[in-house]
Amino acid sequence: MSEGLRDPLFSEFIVVGLTLSGTGGRLTPVVKYHYSTSSKSSDVLLKTCVNFCFPVAGEVGKTAWPASESFTYTLTEDDGTRLFGFCRRLLQPPNTLPDAICILAKRQWFSFYSHMLDILQLRFDLEAFVPPFIRAVASTPPPAPGASCVVSPWGERGDTFRLSAPDASMPPVASFELLFQTLGTVNVLRLVAALVNESRVVIIASRLGDISTIAHCAMALLQPFTWQHVFIPVLPTSMIDYVCAPMPFVVGVLEAHRHLLLQQPMDECVFVEVDKGKLKGDELVPQLPRPYRDNLFRSLESLQKARNGHPRYDPRLVTDAFLTFFAELLRDYREHADEVAVRSAREAIAAAALAGKRPPRVAIDDMFDHVKFVAAQPRELHEFMGALRGVQMWEAWLSDSLLLPDERRKLIAFEKRLADVAGRLATLPSPLDGKAKVSSAQRAREAVVGLRFAMASSSPVSVSPQVAAAVGQARARAGTVASSLREKAALMPTSFRRSGGSGIQLSSIDADEMVAGIVLHSNAPSEQAQQAQQGVQGMTMQGVPDEPVIPRQPQPRLIMPPPPSVPAKPLSGLNLLPPSATRAATASSPPPQPSSSTFFGL
């Protein structure tokens, strides 16, 4: 049996309550029940767990508690081992103060321990049920991944409970629904970029459960990497000064304590505003490189569209999309390893293990040439790949991958994905070598993805308010435009040729692609349109105002270049402005000429 399966199902189980203390009515947490299976259990660990169960317990005047609230926190032991605290707070009538049930475990089995908390909540009784159930769980051998175990608190004469371990192919988190619904695909990719570059990240939300869910979901998207720094999804107010740390961190803070956060002398941080669905402070963070980022974006968007009413994203498909993205970036990393140095390091580590000594320290630069690795990449990847040097989770993964014996390394899921991606891309021209032909539809899709990233940024806009206003109108009216385009598709030829582009099927592109195509292929774009187009193509990550002001001057209309054989004339139904604005523009200005077709649809 492996070491992981020999570990008990939990290290500590604690039930914590609240009592009123002092004349000021302050709330103090007290331990009502405690059961430990660990030889390392200590008063310090117990006190820490209690602190995390009620991270704001000292607040005065807290009278409204939710009936049930779940969240997860993380503790790191001296040897680097992480313990996960699965916590649920219950308010049982007629009590006016909640109790917190906490399971501290080494396994990141969210679904397993959530089910265990469900059972405890439904039968919560500190005398008749909780003690026998917890003792039975402590004596139950852990199931293998994908298997289940049966817990029998009263032997064969009483009820039994089946707990199922997640399959090995499943990511640690149970659902990514909250992450994508609150932040959106663009901001999720920006958050992953901030984490890959080991930024200081502060997650702010009004609910503890939302904070911890967003934090753990984001970490799950980093595979094959593992975050190496401070990770406190639920930061107690007594530890608020952690945000002043000079090293990278990921912490979560309640919206109610934003004022405490702003009082700290923090360095540059990336703020994840969960309730507002925004990211701030990542303007200087190297973003995930194109075109791989665009492929990842479309993969995630297709998952959203393919849900068909299902309650959540398939976690395996989400992590699989990110795994493919990182495999495409790192597919040739082994070509830049010094195999002689790697073999020598493996032998030294094996010899130290046989002698019972500590393994020797191996410098990653002795085994891997990062300079040549970056130089061998396409120019568009240099900034992102160059920024990886010195990133601890990159170097930790790289060292582990190089030192792992080949026969074991080939069994790892990411290494299998690397082989699949390398084989697939070997038969295709590089998307960045400047030789591959890019269709109009593909260029349109890339322009849309770039524009969405630009719009999501919180930095000031550099283009005119008129362009910014049209951007907002285009996004708001995307559904209407798509319907209009489908109607036109039935009346127009099945393909047409744009200026500088190739024939495409009109019915095969959506509204965003059509609008992007107009940007890329307009005959004579105005100065403002050129600024917008340069912003999309250059990916400067500059955004637009949250609520752009629509100017009073007449709004331009979109002109689609018609097929060569058809006389040039504007197409009705393609204006992205509201009907009232369209009527005003039409009445106050003559129709634009086809030779100078203008774009403000984005």
RAZI-V393783 format. One record per residue. N is the residue number from 1. RES is the residue in one small letter. SS is DSSP state (H for helix, E for strand, L for the rest). PSI is psi in whole degrees, 0 to 359 (none if undefined). OMEGA is omega in whole degrees, -180 to 180 (* if undefined). Layout:
<<N,RES,SS,PSI,OMEGA> <N,RES,SS,PSI,OMEGA>>
This chain:
<<1,m,L,137,-177> <2,s,L,163,179> <3,e,H,322,-179> <4,g,H,323,-179> <5,l,H,339,178> <6,r,H,335,178> <7,d,L,140,177> <8,p,L,166,-176> <9,l,L,337,176> <10,f,L,157,178> <11,s,L,315,-179> <12,e,E,142,171> <13,f,E,128,-173> <14,i,E,139,168> <15,v,E,123,-176> <16,v,E,135,176> <17,g,E,179,179> <18,l,E,143,174> <19,t,E,153,176> <20,l,E,131,-179> <21,s,E,146,178> <22,g,L,170,-179> <23,t,L,343,-178> <24,g,L,359,180> <25,g,L,30,-180> <26,r,E,148,-178> <27,l,E,133,-179> <28,t,E,128,178> <29,p,E,141,178> <30,v,E,145,180> <31,v,E,122,178> <32,k,E,331,-180> <33,y,E,141,-179> <34,h,E,132,176> <35,y,E,129,-177> <36,s,E,142,173> <37,t,L,4,-174> <38,s,L,140,175> <39,s,L,347,-179> <40,k,L,5,-179> <41,s,L,138,-177> <42,s,L,165,177> <43,d,H,327,180> <44,v,H,315,179> <45,l,H,318,180> <46,l,H,316,179> <47,k,H,322,179> <48,t,H,316,179> <49,c,H,318,178> <50,v,H,319,-180> <51,n,H,323,-179> <52,f,H,334,178> <53,c,H,323,177> <54,f,L,77,-175> <55,p,L,345,180> <56,v,L,34,-173> <57,a,L,334,-176> <58,g,L,358,-177> <59,e,L,143,179> <60,v,L,140,175> <61,g,L,14,177> <62,k,L,106,-175> <63,t,L,338,-177> <64,a,L,111,178> <65,w,L,138,176> <66,p,L,154,-180> <67,a,L,327,179> <68,s,E,137,-180> <69,e,E,127,-178> <70,s,E,143,175> <71,f,E,169,-177> <72,t,E,134,175> <73,y,E,170,-175> <74,t,E,135,174> <75,l,E,147,179> <76,t,E,124,-180> <77,e,L,173,-176> <78,d,L,328,-179> <79,d,L,7,179> <80,g,L,353,179> <81,t,L,136,180> <82,r,E,138,174> <83,l,E,138,-177> <84,f,E,125,179> <85,g,E,110,179> <86,f,E,113,-169> <87,c,E,139,174> <88,r,E,128,178> <89,r,E,133,-176> <90,l,E,139,173> <91,l,L,103,-175> <92,q,L,112,177> <93,p,L,144,7> <94,p,L,14,-179> <95,n,L,147,178> <96,t,L,354,178> <97,l,L,142,-175> <98,p,L,162,168> <99,d,E,150,179> <100,a,E,128,175> <101,i,E,127,-176> <102,c,E,129,175> <103,i,E,118,179> <104,l,E,120,-174> <105,a,E,160,177> <106,k,L,339,-177> <107,r,L,138,179> <108,q,L,56,-178> <109,w,L,85,-176> <110,f,H,314,-177> <111,s,H,323,-179> <112,f,H,308,-176> <113,y,H,336,174> <114,s,H,320,176> <115,h,H,320,178> <116,m,H,319,177> <117,l,H,326,176> <118,d,H,315,180> <119,i,H,315,-180> <120,l,H,323,180> <121,q,H,317,-177> <122,l,H,331,-176> <123,r,L,35,-173> <124,f,L,112,177> <125,d,L,111,-174> <126,l,L,352,179> <127,e,L,313,-172> <128,a,L,332,-173> <129,f,L,310,-172> <130,v,H,309,-178> <131,p,H,309,-180> <132,p,H,325,180> <133,f,H,316,-178> <134,i,H,321,177> <135,r,H,322,179> <136,a,H,319,178> <137,v,H,319,-179> <138,a,H,329,-178> <139,s,H,359,-179> <140,t,L,127,178> <141,p,L,138,179> <142,p,L,137,177> <143,p,L,156,173> <144,a,L,157,178> <145,p,L,131,-179> <146,g,L,351,179> <147,a,L,183,-179> <148,s,E,164,176> <149,c,E,155,-179> <150,v,E,126,180> <151,v,E,125,-178> <152,s,L,91,-177> <153,p,L,329,-177> <154,w,L,27,180> <155,g,H,213,-177> <156,e,H,347,-174> <157,r,H,357,-177> <158,g,L,188,179> <159,d,L,150,175> <160,t,L,157,-177> <161,f,E,133,-179> <162,r,E,126,178> <163,l,E,129,-175> <164,s,E,131,176> <165,a,L,144,179> <166,p,L,151,178> <167,d,L,151,-178> <168,a,L,334,-180> <169,s,L,350,-179> <170,m,L,141,173> <171,p,L,162,-177> <172,p,L,326,-179> <173,v,L,155,-176> <174,a,L,333,-175> <175,s,L,144,175> <176,f,L,10,-174> <177,e,H,310,-177> <178,l,H,319,-179> <179,l,H,311,-175> <180,f,H,329,180> <181,q,H,323,-177> <182,t,H,320,-175> <183,l,H,329,-174> <184,g,H,159,-175> <185,t,H,317,-178> <186,v,H,312,-178> <187,n,H,332,174> <188,v,H,317,179> <189,l,H,323,176> <190,r,H,322,178> <191,l,H,318,178> <192,v,H,320,178> <193,a,H,318,179> <194,a,H,321,180> <195,l,H,319,179> <196,v,H,326,178> <197,n,L,9,176> <198,e,L,54,175> <199,s,L,168,170> <200,r,E,120,-172> <201,v,E,129,177> <202,v,E,121,180> <203,i,E,125,-176> <204,i,E,128,177> <205,a,E,168,-178> <206,s,L,349,-179> <207,r,L,137,179> <208,l,H,321,-179> <209,g,H,320,179> <210,d,H,320,-180> <211,i,H,309,-177> <212,s,H,324,179> <213,t,H,314,180> <214,i,H,317,-178> <215,a,H,313,-178> <216,h,H,324,177> <217,c,H,317,180> <218,a,H,319,179> <219,m,H,324,-179> <220,a,H,337,-179> <221,l,L,355,-178> <222,l,L,354,-179> <223,q,L,134,17> <224,p,L,3,-178> <225,f,L,162,177> <226,t,L,128,-180> <227,w,L,129,-173> <228,q,L,359,-170> <229,h,L,193,-179> <230,v,E,129,180> <231,f,E,103,-179> <232,i,E,87,-177> <233,p,L,327,177> <234,v,L,106,-175> <235,l,L,114,176> <236,p,L,151,-180> <237,t,H,334,178> <238,s,H,347,-180> <239,m,H,21,-174> <240,i,H,336,-179> <241,d,H,356,174> <242,y,H,335,-179> <243,v,H,353,176> <244,c,H,1,-177> <245,a,L,142,-179> <246,p,L,349,-178> <247,m,L,168,177> <248,p,L,150,177> <249,f,E,162,169> <250,v,E,116,-179> <251,v,E,157,177> <252,g,E,136,-177> <253,v,E,136,177> <254,l,E,146,178> <255,e,H,326,-179> <256,a,H,343,-178> <257,h,H,20,178> <258,r,H,324,-179> <259,h,H,326,176> <260,l,H,323,180> <261,l,H,316,-176> <262,l,H,345,177> <263,q,L,349,-177> <264,q,L,144,178> <265,p,L,75,-175> <266,m,L,150,168> <267,d,L,189,-179> <268,e,L,130,-179> <269,c,L,155,170> <270,v,E,121,-178> <271,f,E,126,177> <272,v,E,106,-179> <273,e,E,92,-173> <274,v,L,312,-177> <275,d,L,331,180> <276,k,L,349,-180> <277,g,L,35,-175> <278,k,E,158,170> <279,l,E,142,177> <280,k,E,147,174> <281,g,L,10,-179> <282,d,L,22,-176> <283,e,L,328,-177> <284,l,L,1,-179> <285,v,L,127,176> <286,p,L,124,-178> <287,q,L,163,177> <288,l,L,136,-171> <289,p,L,146,172> <290,r,L,157,-1> <291,p,L,359,-178> <292,y,H,324,177> <293,r,H,321,179> <294,d,H,319,178> <295,n,H,318,178> <296,l,H,317,179> <297,f,H,313,-178> <298,r,H,324,178> <299,s,H,316,-180> <300,l,H,321,178> <301,e,H,323,179> <302,s,H,327,176> <303,l,H,321,179> <304,q,H,318,-179> <305,k,H,337,-176> <306,a,L,5,-178> <307,r,L,326,177> <308,n,L,46,176> <309,g,L,358,178> <310,h,L,151,-172> <311,p,L,342,-178> <312,r,L,165,173> <313,y,L,150,172> <314,d,L,114,-176> <315,p,H,326,-179> <316,r,H,322,180> <317,l,H,325,179> <318,v,H,308,-180> <319,t,H,330,178> <320,d,H,322,178> <321,a,H,318,179> <322,f,H,325,178> <323,l,H,319,177> <324,t,H,320,179> <325,f,H,310,-179> <326,f,H,328,177> <327,a,H,322,178> <328,e,H,325,180> <329,l,H,323,-170> <330,l,H,16,-171> <331,r,L,335,-177> <332,d,L,22,-174> <333,y,H,328,-177> <334,r,H,339,179> <335,e,H,342,-176> <336,h,H,15,175> <337,a,E,143,175> <338,d,L,98,-173> <339,e,H,329,178> <340,v,H,315,179> <341,a,H,324,179> <342,v,H,316,180> <343,r,H,320,179> <344,s,H,320,179> <345,a,H,320,178> <346,r,H,317,-179> <347,e,H,322,180> <348,a,H,321,179> <349,i,H,318,179> <350,a,H,320,179> <351,a,H,321,179> <352,a,H,324,179> <353,a,H,320,179> <354,l,H,327,-179> <355,a,L,359,-180> <356,g,L,23,-179> <357,k,L,165,176> <358,r,L,141,-180> <359,p,L,145,180> <360,p,L,154,178> <361,r,L,128,-177> <362,v,L,123,179> <363,a,L,133,-178> <364,i,H,328,-179> <365,d,H,340,177> <366,d,H,338,-177> <367,m,H,342,-172> <368,f,E,133,180> <369,d,L,95,-176> <370,h,H,327,-179> <371,v,H,312,179> <372,k,H,326,178> <373,f,H,315,180> <374,v,H,318,-178> <375,a,H,331,-178> <376,a,L,349,-179> <377,q,L,159,173> <378,p,L,154,-175> <379,r,H,324,-177> <380,e,H,343,-179> <381,l,H,354,-172> <382,h,H,316,-177> <383,e,H,313,-177> <384,f,H,313,-179> <385,m,H,323,179> <386,g,H,327,-180> <387,a,H,344,-180> <388,l,L,335,-178> <389,r,L,126,-177> <390,g,L,350,176> <391,v,L,120,-170> <392,q,H,319,-177> <393,m,H,333,173> <394,w,H,313,-178> <395,e,H,325,177> <396,a,H,316,178> <397,w,H,317,-178> <398,l,H,317,179> <399,s,H,314,179> <400,d,H,320,-178> <401,s,H,320,-178> <402,l,H,323,-176> <403,l,H,346,-180> <404,l,L,133,178> <405,p,L,145,-174> <406,d,H,320,-177> <407,e,H,330,177> <408,r,H,324,-179> <409,r,H,323,-177> <410,k,L,346,180> <411,l,L,350,-179> <412,i,L,140,-175> <413,a,H,319,-178> <414,f,H,323,178> <415,e,H,324,175> <416,k,H,320,179> <417,r,H,322,176> <418,l,H,316,180> <419,a,H,319,179> <420,d,H,315,-179> <421,v,H,317,179> <422,a,H,320,179> <423,g,H,322,-180> <424,r,H,315,-177> <425,l,H,341,179> <426,a,L,337,-179> <427,t,L,0,-177> <428,l,L,151,173> <429,p,L,147,180> <430,s,L,136,-179> <431,p,L,352,-176> <432,l,L,7,-175> <433,d,L,0,177> <434,g,L,3,-176> <435,k,L,332,-175> <436,a,L,141,176> <437,k,L,134,-179> <438,v,L,125,-178> <439,s,L,164,177> <440,s,H,319,-179> <441,a,H,319,179> <442,q,H,316,178> <443,r,H,324,178> <444,a,H,316,179> <445,r,H,316,-180> <446,e,H,323,179> <447,a,H,321,-180> <448,v,H,315,179> <449,v,H,316,179> <450,g,H,320,-180> <451,l,H,321,180> <452,r,H,323,176> <453,f,H,319,180> <454,a,H,320,-179> <455,m,H,329,-177> <456,a,H,340,-179> <457,s,L,149,-179> <458,s,L,2,-179> <459,s,L,158,-177> <460,p,L,150,-179> <461,v,L,145,-179> <462,s,L,351,179> <463,v,L,175,-173> <464,s,L,156,176> <465,p,H,331,-179> <466,q,H,317,177> <467,v,H,317,-180> <468,a,H,320,179> <469,a,H,317,180> <470,a,H,327,177> <471,v,H,310,-180> <472,g,H,320,179> <473,q,H,322,-179> <474,a,H,316,-180> <475,r,H,320,-177> <476,a,H,331,-174> <477,r,L,16,-175> <478,a,H,319,-179> <479,g,H,319,179> <480,t,H,318,-180> <481,v,H,319,180> <482,a,H,318,178> <483,s,H,318,180> <484,s,H,320,-180> <485,l,H,323,179> <486,r,H,323,177> <487,e,H,318,180> <488,k,H,328,-177> <489,a,H,331,180> <490,a,L,342,-176> <491,l,L,340,-175> <492,m,L,166,173> <493,p,L,154,-174> <494,t,L,342,177> <495,s,E,156,177> <496,f,E,163,-177> <497,r,L,122,176> <498,r,L,164,178> <499,s,L,117,179> <500,g,L,1,-176> <501,g,L,180,179> <502,s,L,167,-179> <503,g,L,138,178> <504,i,E,158,178> <505,q,E,120,-177> <506,l,H,323,-177> <507,s,H,354,-175> <508,s,H,0,-179> <509,i,L,147,-178> <510,d,L,184,-174> <511,a,H,318,-179> <512,d,H,318,180> <513,e,H,320,180> <514,m,H,314,-180> <515,v,H,317,179> <516,a,H,323,178> <517,g,H,323,178> <518,i,H,323,176> <519,v,H,311,-171> <520,l,H,334,-171> <521,h,H,16,177> <522,s,L,143,-172> <523,n,L,313,-177> <524,a,L,76,-177> <525,p,L,146,179> <526,s,L,176,-180> <527,e,H,320,180> <528,q,H,320,179> <529,a,H,323,177> <530,q,H,321,177> <531,q,H,316,-180> <532,a,H,318,-179> <533,q,H,319,178> <534,q,H,324,179> <535,g,H,322,179> <536,v,H,314,-176> <537,q,H,325,-177> <538,g,H,347,179> <539,m,L,59,179> <540,t,L,0,179> <541,m,L,28,176> <542,q,L,140,-172> <543,g,L,195,179> <544,v,L,159,180> <545,p,L,150,179> <546,d,L,320,-180> <547,e,L,82,-177> <548,p,L,143,180> <549,v,L,127,-180> <550,i,L,120,-179> <551,p,L,158,-179> <552,r,L,341,-178> <553,q,L,160,-177> <554,p,L,138,-180> <555,q,L,134,177> <556,p,L,161,180> <557,r,L,156,179> <558,l,L,137,179> <559,i,L,121,177> <560,m,L,123,177> <561,p,L,127,-177> <562,p,L,173,175> <563,p,L,151,-177> <564,p,L,329,-175> <565,s,L,356,-178> <566,v,L,134,178> <567,p,L,140,-177> <568,a,L,124,174> <569,k,L,152,-180> <570,p,L,147,177> <571,l,L,123,178> <572,s,L,153,178> <573,g,L,358,-179> <574,l,L,2,179> <575,n,L,129,-177> <576,l,L,0,180> <577,l,L,159,178> <578,p,L,156,-179> <579,p,H,321,-179> <580,s,H,318,179> <581,a,H,325,180> <582,t,H,316,180> <583,r,H,321,-179> <584,a,H,319,-179> <585,a,H,321,-178> <586,t,H,322,-177> <587,a,H,333,-173> <588,s,H,355,-178> <589,s,L,148,178> <590,p,L,158,179> <591,p,L,141,177> <592,p,L,153,-179> <593,q,L,144,180> <594,p,H,329,-176> <595,s,H,345,179> <596,s,H,47,-177> <597,s,L,132,-174> <598,t,L,156,178> <599,f,L,124,165> <600,f,L,18,-175> <601,g,L,337,179> <602,l,L,none,*>>
